[in-house]
Amino acid sequence: MLKRLKFQLKICLILQEVKNWVELSNLLIIKAIGIIMKNDIQKWRTLFESYNAWDDKRARRVQGIESKVILRWLLDLKLPKYEILEVGCGNGYMGSLISSYFLKHNIDFKYHFTDLLPECIETTKKNLSSFPNQSLLRFSVLDVLKIDEVLGVGSQKIILSTGYASAATYKDAVPVVARSLGHKGILICDFVNHLSPIVFWINPRRRIKYFLDAIKGKNAFKEQKKVFVMNNLHFIKSKIIRFRRNPIVAMFQKVD
Ligand SMILES: C[S@@+](CC[C@H](N)C(=O)[O-])C[C@H]1O[C@@H](n2cnc3c(N)ncnc32)[C@H](O)[C@@H]1O
């Protein structure tokens, strides 16, 4: 599997040499991530190193748009305090945007950055080293599959997870995430946008099925949604970040 991943990454790097192929090569990377969507530290480390700590202009642009949607949804909740756990935070860019907004607008909050990789947590700490109020932030190495064990059942108010292959959306992770959320707890995570023409070629049959579902008024990520609903996570809303691109961001609420 690792060989296959390395081979795919090599192709991506070659494709990235040609400007017009950048999107296609990014998608190959996403596809590669999809293949390894498990808590395998070595494989994630390979991706982290090959993909410049998830830091590029395009990723930042998508995260910028995504963070605005997430902030709007969070503010709509009108909570007296926002206690956020981010799983799979990568380099912490998304969390830094959200934390900075809260601080600037005097909104009461606490933000816990977590990732499977110690490298990600070190990078996140470095990227947030100039954040003025460090006592509002927390950083931990944490496997999404162990949130309930480490932080406690029903301990979380808001869980965020983004990045195409967002860690909280692994099939095995959804029950753990659901268990870790307290009553009416919120999960915001993202999914691949199957309606994006760019991802169509990866599995046209499946995309056509999703496309027809969408035309019939069903949701583009209907199948994934079932897993959440089965785990008492009620679907609240979703938004396509950009039509041509991934991802779709979605919000769920824990119901008992
Ligand atoms: C595709 S990256 C996304 C990073 C960041 N959220 C973003 O949007 O750029 C996925 C992240 O999830 C982390 N990850 C993978 N498996 C995980 C697990 N089992 N528990 C926690 N984090 C995990 C990876 O280390 C990586 O940083």
The ligand as a MOL file (V3000), in Angstrom:
LIG
                    3D

  0  0  0     0  0            999 V3000
M  V30 BEGIN CTAB
M  V30 COUNTS 27 29 0 0 0
M  V30 BEGIN ATOM
M  V30 1 C -5.9090 15.9410 4.7660 0
M  V30 2 S -5.1140 16.4770 6.2270 0 CHG=1
M  V30 3 C -6.0600 17.9010 6.6180 0
M  V30 4 C -5.3280 18.8500 7.5350 0
M  V30 5 C -6.1160 20.1100 7.8890 0
M  V30 6 N -7.2820 19.8360 8.6590 0
M  V30 7 C -6.4590 20.8710 6.6260 0
M  V30 8 O -7.6430 21.0880 6.3470 0
M  V30 9 O -5.5120 21.2740 5.9210 0 CHG=-1
M  V30 10 C -5.7270 15.2790 7.3730 0
M  V30 11 C -5.1190 15.4330 8.7640 0
M  V30 12 O -5.7180 14.4370 9.5920 0
M  V30 13 C -4.7110 13.8560 10.3900 0
M  V30 14 N -5.1490 12.5070 10.7570 0
M  V30 15 C -5.1500 11.3850 10.0140 0
M  V30 16 N -5.6210 10.3440 10.6860 0
M  V30 17 C -5.9290 10.8180 11.9120 0
M  V30 18 C -6.4400 10.2140 13.0850 0
M  V30 19 N -6.7150 8.9250 13.1290 0
M  V30 20 N -6.6330 10.9950 14.1680 0
M  V30 21 C -6.3440 12.3150 14.1370 0
M  V30 22 N -5.8510 12.9400 13.0660 0
M  V30 23 C -5.6470 12.2010 11.9620 0
M  V30 24 C -3.4640 13.8620 9.5130 0
M  V30 25 O -2.2690 13.7840 10.2610 0
M  V30 26 C -3.6270 15.2070 8.8040 0
M  V30 27 O -3.0070 16.2500 9.5130 0
M  V30 END ATOM
M  V30 BEGIN BOND
M  V30 1 1 1 2
M  V30 2 1 2 3
M  V30 3 1 2 10
M  V30 4 1 3 4
M  V30 5 1 4 5
M  V30 6 1 5 6
M  V30 7 1 5 7
M  V30 8 2 7 8
M  V30 9 1 7 9
M  V30 10 1 10 11
M  V30 11 1 11 12
M  V30 12 1 11 26
M  V30 13 1 12 13
M  V30 14 1 13 14
M  V30 15 1 13 24
M  V30 16 1 14 15
M  V30 17 1 14 23
M  V30 18 2 15 16
M  V30 19 1 16 17
M  V30 20 1 17 18
M  V30 21 2 17 23
M  V30 22 1 18 19
M  V30 23 2 18 20
M  V30 24 1 20 21
M  V30 25 2 21 22
M  V30 26 1 22 23
M  V30 27 1 24 25
M  V30 28 1 24 26
M  V30 29 1 26 27
M  V30 END BOND
M  V30 END CTAB
M  END
